[in-house]
Amino acid sequence: MHGGDIYRNNIKMDFSVSVNPLGVPEKIAESLYGLQKELICYPDFKSEELIKRISAFHSIGEESVICGNGASELFMAAVHAIKPKKAMVLVPSFSGYIHALTAVSADIIYYYMNEENNFSLDSSVLDFIDKTNDLDILFLANPNNPVGNLIEEKLLENILKMCRDKDIILVLDECFIELSDKNKLSKVEKITDYDNLLLVRAFTKSFAIPAIRLGYMVGSDIELLKKIRNNLPEWNVSLAAQRAGAAAFNTGTYLKDSRALINTERGYMTDKLISMGIKVYPSETNFLLLKTDLQLYDELLKKNILIRDCSDFLGLSKGYYRIAIKTHEENEIILRTIKELIA
């Protein structure tokens, strides 16, 4: 269901989890020094300092921010607050949306993106939304996981407008957008224009801290946000996560440097994999979706390298794999290993 299962496999290199290849920023590591002395303390149940940093960064009110134990907790809290009867999910996409919606027994309508179009969204989705009656909520990822592509800006605006006009809550997952050199296409500045928009981000991917579960949601419908908060556990964000999240806004050029590395390495890996006869789908972030007849997951696992087998994604099948973009040295190792498998 997810990548990162290093606990049941003998792994030396993990390409299954798409986190920032630059690793944990020094400022975040420093923020966790000495935490041992505070293990006796409860975290701030309001996450006050962290919320102040997020609201200042995005120039939005503190009441517009909710912090969670990763983005997944926020998806779950949102559906429990909204209690949608009918929901729409685009596939292939992150299975967490389906997991959350299943928990509230929502009727899930699937919109299948075509492989012929590289699993990119096109204007036909507008007709699909328009013709789907009584839709309560739509989950959308930008960039999409596991493909890595972005929604064309005008199309996304049209989706936002249509959802607003039809009273559909749009949950926009931007967990990977900070690792794209097109990060300015984020819709976080549109929050006040669309009271039906719930935008979600995670520190996990951007700052390479998956062990510290931390995400946040922003929106402009304050009453809806209150309902979502009421569906979260008390003290849901640990003290370590609060410290790390606050420090993330003090990391200088870290994200800019990360995007430059990812952009260079993504192009390099794409070219190399295509030259080996492997289908690579266009991506704008820190991972690539591949298609090949090679038993890539099993064969790389024998070499102690873990990748994401995507056959369990709705809309995909056997032969699809996702690999993370890492440092050049690490990328060279997996490329060389794949080349040896082909030889």
N, C-alpha and C positions, 0 to 999 in steps of 0.2 A: 504493500500500500504506500510506503514511503521509502526514500533513500536513507542512508546513514546507519544501516543495521550492521554495525561493526561488532556487535556483542554476540552474534551467533555465527560469525565468519572470522577466519584468520586473515586479517587485512593489513597490508602494509601501506597501501595508497587508496584513498577514498575519493572517487570521482562521482559518487552517486548523490552527494549533497552539494548544492550550488551556493557556496558562501564566498565572500570576498577573498580572492587569492592572495591579497597582501597580509592576511592574518589579522589578529587582534591588535588594534591601535595601542600604542604605548600609554596614552592618556587613560584608556579604559582599563588596562592592566593595572596602572598605578592607583586607580580609584578603588580597586579591590584589595590593595595591600592593607593589612591591619584589620581586615574584616573579622578575623577570628575573635577579637576582643568584643565584638558587637553581636556575636551569635546568640547571646542571651536576650537580645532586644527584639521586639516585634518591629516589622517594617512600618513605615507610615501608611496607614490604610487609605489615605487620600492621595498618595504619591505626589504630594504637593510640589516639591522641588522639580521633579521630572516634568510634571504638567506645565509648570511655569516655563521651563526651557522649550518644550514643544510649542506652546502657544506663542512665545516670543519669536521662535524661529519661523513660524508660519504666519505671524501677525494675525492671530485669531484669539478670541476670548478663551479663557481657561475653562469655562463651562462647556466649550465645544470639543473638549478633548477627553477621551477615555483611554486609560492604559490597561493592558491585559497581559496575561501569561502566554504571550505569543499571539499571532493573528488568529490562530484556530480557536482560542477561547472567545475572542471577540465575535467571530462568525457564529459560534454556538449561542452566545448571549443575545446577539441580535435576533436570531430566529426565535428564540424563546420569548423575547419581548414582543416581537411583531406577530408571531403565531400565524404565518402565512398558510393559507389553504392551497394556493397554487403558486408554484415557483418555476423560474426558468434558469437553466444552466446551459452554457455553451460547452460543447465537447469537441476535441479533448481539452480538459482543463483540470485544475487541482481537485482531487477527490474530497478534500475537506469540506467543500460546499455541499456536496451530496451527503456526506456524513452528518453535517449539521442539520440539513433539511429533513433527513430521514428520522432524526431524533424527535421532530415535532410532527411526524407523519404527514408532511406536505406532499401534495400531488406535484411531482417534478416533471416539467416539460423540457425535453432536450432539443437543442438546436445543434445539428451536426455540421461542422465546418469541413469543407472538401479538401482531400489530399491534393487534387488537381490544382487547387489554389493555394497550395502550401499551408493548409489549415489557417488561412488568413480570413478575417471577417470581411464581408462585403455588404453592400447595401440591401441585399435580400433579407438580412436580419431585421430590417425595419418593417418589412411586410409581415414577417413572422410574428414580431411583437404586436403589431397592429391587429393581426387576425386572431391572436390568442386572447380569448375573453377572460375577464376576472383574474388577471395576473396580479399578484401582490408584491412579488419581489424578484429581482433579477441579479444574478451574480456574474460579474465580469472581471477579468484579469487583464492588466495592461502594465508590462508585457505579460503575455500568456505563458503559463506553465503547463505542459512541458515543451512548448514550441519555441518560445522566446521572442515572438514577433509582437509588434505594437499595432494598435488599432489606428487607422488613418484618422488624423485629427478632426476633420470635418464630419466624418461618420460618427465618431464618438460624441461630438456635440449634438448631432441629430438624435442619437440614442438617448442622451441626457434630456433633451427637450421632449422627446416622445414619452419617456418614462414620467417626466414631470406632469405632462398634460393628461396622462392616463392614471395618475396617482399610483405609480409603481415605485417602490423603494429600490434604488440601484445601489448595490454594494460593490464598490470599485476597489479591487485588490491591486495595490501598487507596490507590493513587497519587493519587486525587483527593479523598479524604475530608477532608483538612485544609482544602480550599477550600469545604467545605459547612458551612452553619450547623448541620447535624446531625452534626458531626464526633465528638460524644461517643458515637455509635453504633459507633465503632470497636471491633474485637474484640482490640485489642492487649493489653488487660488479661486476656484469656481464654487467653493463650498457655500458662500453666501448667496450665490445665484440660484442654487438648487436645494431646496429644503428636503428633497427626497433622496439626496446623495449622502451615502455613508462611505467615506474613503478610509482604507485600511493600509497601514504600513507596518513593517517589522524591522527591528534592529538586527535580528538574527542573520539575515543574508548580507545586509549592507556593511555590518561591522564584524562579521565572522564570529558571532557569539551564540551558536545554536544551543550550547549547554546552558546558557542563561536565557530562559524563555521571556521574550519581551516584544510587545507590539503595541500599536495605538490606533485608535479610530477617531476621526474628526467628522463633524457634521454641523449643520446650522439649526436643525429642529431640536431645540433644547428639551422639550417634553419627551420626545422619542429617546434622546440620549439618556435622560433620567431613567426611563423604563429599562434601557439596556444595562445601565449601571446596577439597577436593582436585580438583574439576573446574573450578576457576577458574585463570586464568593468574597467575603471580607478578606483583607490581606492577600489578595490574589497576586500581587506583584512583590516579589521578594526584595529584601534590602539590597542584595547584590545586584539585582536587575535594575533597581532604581538608581543605584550609584553608577552602574555601567551606562545606563541610558543618558543620565545627565552629563557624564563625561564625553559622550559621543558628540556633543555639540561643541566640543573644544579640541577637535582633532585636526584643525588646520586644513591642509590640502589633501588629506587622506583619501577622500572620496574622488576628488579630481584625479589624483594619481592612479587610483584604482580603475577608474573608467578608461584612462589612457592605456593601461596595461591590458585590460580586458579587450578593448577594441583591437589592439595590435595582435594579441594572442588568438582571439576568435577568428580573425582573418587568416592567420597562419594555419591554425588547426583545420579550418574549413577547406583551404586549398589542399592540404596534405591528405585529408580524408577522402576528398573527391578524387584525387589522383590515385587512390587505392581502390576506386570503384564503389565507394560507399556514398549513399544518398545523404546529403546534409541539407536540412531545412533552414531557410534564412532566419537568423536570430539577431536581436538588438541588445542582448544582455549577456550574462556570464555563464551560459550553458548552450549546448547544441543538441537538437533532436536528430537522431540518425536512423537510417533504415538499411538493413543489410540481411543477406541470407546466412551470414556467419553466425554461429552460436556465440555471439560476442560476450554475453553476460557469463555464461558457463566457462568459456575458455579463459577470459580474463580473471575470473575468480580462482582458477587453478594457478594463476600467476600472482595471487594475493592482491589483485586490483579489483575494487568494487565499482560498478557503474549502476545506473538505474535501468532495470528492465521495465519498459513501459507497456508491456502487453496487458497489464491490468488497468490501464487507463481506458475509460469508456471512449469509444471512437477510434482506438488504436488496436493493434493485434500483435501477434508474435513477429519479431523482427525489428521492432522499434526500440531504440535505446536513447537515454539521455546521458550526456557526459558534461561535467563541469569544466569551465575554463580555469586553469590554475596557473602557476608560474611557468615560465618557459622551460625550465629544467624538468619540472613534473610533466608538462605536456609532451616533451620529447620522449619521456619514458613510455607513456601510454601509446604514443604514435609508433614508436619503435616496436613495442610489444604487439600491436595490431598488425603491423607490417610482417612480423615474423609468423603470425597466425595465418596470414594469406599465402606466404611463400611455401 
